[in-house]
Amino acid sequence: MNDEDKLILDSIDQFLERDVRPYVRQLEAEDEYPADIVAGMKELGLFGATISTEYGGLGLRASTYAQIVERVSAVWMSVSGIFNSHLIMCAAVERFGTAEMKQQYLPRFASGEMRGAIALTEPNCGTDLQAIRTRAEREGNDYVINGSKLWITNSVEGNVLACLVKTDSQVDPAHKGMALLLVEKEMGYKARKLKKLGYRGVDTGEVEFVDVRVPVANLIGKTEGRGLQQILSGLELGRINVAARGVGVARACLDESVTYAQTRKTFDFPIAQHQAIQIKLADMATRVEAARLLTEQAAEAYDSGERCDMEAGMAKLFATEAAVKNSIEAMRVHGAYGYSPEYNIERYYRDAPLLAIGEGTNELQRIIIARQLVKRNPV
């Protein structure tokens, strides 16, 4: 890390301890949107973390960004989702948008004036994105969108979405009839917040499009038929983010378990002296370090400009499973206290499973990894 990166990370740590940690339990329990925390993230520039400096962003490398996400997630994972989905949208615009689109939107994205996300999944479509049904019909200088999206982060409190749509349902293969449109909320889509087991506070919503008119100029890229490829390239950064979230949650589980094991006594000894607990702590610590190294490797590949879907998939797979396993082990180390909302463990236990599902299920990651292994090692 250079000195600038260290300053940024120090600022993040101070922000988390001052403005996030004291309020997490109440906000999470009430599923309340953390408006004050979001305002603080705007001041820190987090909504422009990976946007180029020429557009007002911080221009951070993915490796630095991953460390930010780990720190944030170790305190409250939900907060990381608010800027992660936003930055995937930003990456799509910066990589594929026209010069006019970049100038119009990226500075406002970087400042947090406009916050948004990607709108991909639908009630009957998740992993198989080619099966989406939301349609965009060309009418003169506009597209008219009809359909619905589901589990869309930032759709309620945010004000813009990069929406994957079908422009031609007859073409084969289906991805050639798909496009990515930048849709502002004022253009007419409606969103309602969904209730969830964990990942509370962040606004995950169902979005309805009824004759929503979007200018043709809001097509990301100059032609239709490339929407799926454009958003999949952005998901590399998203998976690195989710991997870093997994590291953060797994580390929080470990840290609190190590502390608790040294203060909780049974049979006149701290439970940290019992071999059964020691084995759990050792496995938890090993998972954290291995997950962090895989995430760093994926981030470095992304920074180098290489295709890194295999590396990002490995990091996402291992780190999120580490979070799930560590949350279960932390629950067992804490015993009945881990089951109580007076401790953070039950929150980690509820949050961690989402990581194994979001940004492509872990089952899908295994398929991606295997296919890339074969492709990179031809006989």
Secondary structure, 3 states (H helix, E strand, C coil): CCHHHHHHHHHHHHHHHHHHHHHHHHHHHCCCCCHHHHHHHHHHCHHHCCCCHHHCCCCCCHHHHHHHHHHHHHHHHHHHHHHHHHHHHHHHHHHHCCHHHHHHHHHHHHHCCCCEEEECCECCECCCHHHCCCEEEEECCEEEEEEEEEEEECCCCCCEEEEEEECCCCCCCHHHHEEEEEEEHHHCCEEEECCCCCCCCCCEEEEEEEEEEEEHHHECCCCCCCHHHHHHHHHHHHHHHHHHHHHHHHHHHHHHHHHHHHHCEECCEEHHHCHHHHHHHHHHHHHHHHHHHHHHHHHHHHHCCCCCHHHHHHHHHHHHHHHHHHHHHHHHHHHHHHHCCCCCHHHHHHHHHHHCCCCCCHHHHHHHHHHHHHHHCCC
